[in-house]
Amino acid sequence: MDFEIPYTPDEIDAACEGLVKDNGITNGYLRPIAWRGAGMMGVSAQKAGVHVAVAAWDWPAYFSPEARMQGIRMKWAKWRRPDPATIPCKTKAAGLYMICTLSNHNAEAEGFADALMLDYRGYIAEATGANIFMLMPDGKLHTPDPDCFLDGITKRTVMKLAKERGIEVIERHIKPEELSQATEVFLTGTAVEVTPVSEVGEHKFTPGETTRQLMDDYDTLVMRQDKRTALVSRSDA
């Protein structure tokens, strides 16, 4: 993003841990953020100062337990993840979420929980704020290769949990029509954690044993009762 954050990773980590501890948060959401402030008005922002903040709040689950177990309904998004030659796609930048917000609002207006986005080539990419996994008839989990969108920390954690259970995970380009072959589908993300999907457009799914097992494994991992609970997933990145 072409700016220097005025704190070290260790200093930011300490602020995160202190904030969680001081506010007694045991099941919540933590977000460090850096941004350019005032100083210049225009495309050039080299003289604008860089600010950093850390926010944390109680947030037990993005979806209710009932919705998680039944699986959420999704529709296809109108917008696509852009060509990495046009955006810094590996950056978790607010500007990159604009089309995600538009897609999510459209989905919610039509009674869906989220939308599934394709990439600029027409392959399956991600939900508006989460990665996606598909259990295929070969017994393996397939997930899109994150070559033009964020490679989620929760995704990597769930991949590790799957491998510990002897489940092979394959990252590759996945065509939309391949969803018709999937037996189970679920999302992963900091907020959604591990959430089953029951519908994507014309495709229907029933949350199964593999999804439930990974949900339980992830819940067990992040609810571990120690002082670094809030940082478990991030440490696996």
N, C-alpha and C positions, 0 to 999 in steps of 0.2 A: 504493500500500500504506500510505499515511498515516504514513510515517516518513522522517526525514532521514538519508541515508547520510553518515557523517562524513568522507568523502573525495571529492575531485573526480574526474571521469572521467579526467583526465590522470594523476592519482596512481594510480588503479586500473590504467590502461593500463600505466604504468611498472612496477607490481608484477607484472603479467602477463608483460610482456616479460622482466623480470629473473628471474622464476621459471623460465621456459622456458630462458633462456640459462644460468642457474646449474646447472640439472639436465641440460643437454645434450639436451633433448627436441627431436627433429626430426620425429617422427611420433607425435603423442599427442593428448591431450584436455586442454582448459583450461577451468576453471570458477570464475569469481568468484561469490561468494554473500554476501548480506547477510541478517541475521535479528535478531529481537528476542531479547534474553537474559533474565536473571533480573531481578526487581524487583517484579513484581506477579503474583498468581495470580487469574485470572478472565478474563472476556471483555474487559474494559478492560485495555489494556496500555500506556497513555500514559507510564508511568514506567519501563517496561522499556527498558534500554539497547539501542542498535543496534550490532551487531558486523558486521565484514566479514572475509572470508577469501578466499584464492585458492588453488586446488588445481590441480595438473597431474600427469599421469602418462603413461607410454608406453601407447599404444593404437593399434596399426597400423590395424585395421579392425574395425568392429562385426560384420560378417559375413565369413566366409572368402571368398577369391577364387572358390572353386568355387561357393559359394552365390550370390555376386553374379552370376556369369555364367549360372547356370541359372535365376535368379529365385527369389524366396522365396515361400513359401505363406502366405496370410493367410486368416483367417476373419472373419466379421462380429462386431463387438463387441456385447455386451449393453447396455453403457452408452452414452449419447449426450453430446455436448458441450452444455453448458447454455445457456439463454437469457442473453445478455449483460446483461439486467436483473437477473440473479441472482448474477453473479460478475464480478470485474474481469478479463474475458477477454483483455485485451491485456497482462496481467502474466505473466511467467514465474515463477509462484509454486508452491511445493512442494505446497500444498494442492490445486491444480488438477490435480495428477498422480495423485490417489488413484484415480479411475476408470480412468485409463490403466494404472496398475499392476494393478488387478483384471482389466482386459481382457487385458493382456499375459500375466498368469499363467494365465488361462483358456485362451488360445490355445496357450501352450507346453505346457500339460498335455494338450492334444489333438494335439500333434505339429506345430503351426503355428509360424511364426517371429514373427508379429505379428497384430494385429487391426485392422480398418478400422472407424472410428467414424463414425456419422451425427451430424448436429446435431439440435437440439431440434425442428426442422421436418421431419426425415426426409431432408434432403439429405446427400450425401457430405461429410464434414468432413476427417478426417486419420487417420493411423495413431496409435498410442499415443505416439509421440515424433517423428513425421516428417510432412512434407507429401506429397501425392500428385499425380502428373501422369498424364494419359491422352492418348495419341496417337489422334486420331479419324480416320475415313475422309476428312475434308476436308483432311488433311495438317497440321492445326494441333494444338498442345498445349493441352489444356483442364485447368484446375486449379480447385478450389473457391475461391470468394471468401472470404477469411479474415475474415468479419465477426463470428465468435463463437469464434475460436481464434487461436493465434499465427500471425502473418505471418512465416514463417521467414526468417532471413538467408540460409541456404543456398538456400532456394527462390528468393529474389530474385536470388542470384548465378547460379543455373541459368537463370532466365528471361532474364537478360542474355546469357548464353552462347548460348542458343537464338536470340535475336534477332540476335546477331552472325552466326549461320549462316543467317539469313533465314527462320527458323521462327517463325511467329506464335504468340503465347501468349494464350489467352483465359481470364480469370478470371470465373467465373459460378457460379450455383447448379446443381449437377449431381445428377440423380436417380439412385438406386442402379441402376435397370434400364438406364441408359445405358452401364454397364460392358460390356454385351453387344456394344456397337458398337466398343469400343476395340480397337485392334490392338497397342498396346504400353502398358504401365503401369510406372511406377517411382516410388520414394520419394526424397525429399531431406531431409537433416538433418545437423546437425553430426556426429553419430556414424555414421549410415548413409551419409553422403555422397550418392552417387547409386547406388541399388540397384534393379535390375529386380525386377518382381513377375511370378510365373508363375501365380498363382492367388489369387482372392478369392472365397471361398464357392463358388458354382456356376460362376463365370466362370474361364476358362483363357486364358493369354496366352503368347506366345513372345517373349523379349527380341529386339528388332530393331536395325536399323542406327541409328535415331535415338537410342535409349537408349544404345547402345554409344558413339556419337560424343560424347554429352553426358557420359558417364562419363569418357571419355578427356580431354575438354576440362576438366572439373572437376579431374581428377587432375593434369593439367598445371599448372593455375592454382595449386592449393594446395601443390604440391611445388616451386614456383619457388624457386630457391636464393638467397634473400636474407634479411636479418635480420628482415623483417617477415612471413615466411611464415605464422606462426600467426595473423596478423591480417588476411590478405588478404580472407577472406570477410566478416569483420565490417565492414571499411572500406567495403563496398558497400551496407551497410544504409541 
